[in-house]
Amino acid sequence: MFKSVDKVNHAGKHGEDDVLDLVHTVMHLYRSQQYQVLRDGPHDITHMESKVLWFFGRHPGSTQSDIVAHSGRDKAQMARLIKGLRERGLLEARADEADRRNTNLFLTDDGVAVQRALSQQAKKVSAKAVAGLSGEERDQLRSLLQRVKINLAAE
């Protein structure tokens, strides 16, 4: 007979999988708390939508092609995200003065407000996440996570 094993509640075991599961759980909690500020308001923003807003907030007047090149995401996916954000009044499109074939994208006032709320909430959640850690511990955590990132990015 096959016996199932409950790995979730075995706190004493530490392996490679446990580290990445913990990183995943931390990011899930972080994003959940970051976007909570918008869930109760008129704009329920997804993580990818926030990335699009962030990009156009930092690069006003950029095009859809610009964000596709920057993000490495699929052109069709970006087109759907941009269309949805435009329909919700968070992004606006203007014809390029120099080349009417191009459309430049800008945050609307509502888009700026959403981006500002997300940024403020991110700061609060980040402070909460590292509360009680010394400066040295924060540096150590940052260094260790950077090494994990380099390991995963290596070919």
Buried (B, 14 or more C-beta within 10 A) or exposed (E): EEEEEEEEEEEEEEEEEEEEEEEEEEEEEBBEBBBEBBEEEEBEBEEBBBBBBBBBBEBEEBBBEBBBEBBEBEEEEBEEBBEBBBEBEBBBBEEEEEEEEBBBBBBBEBBBBBBEBBEEBBEEBEEEEEEEEEEEEEEEEEEEEEEEEEEEEEE
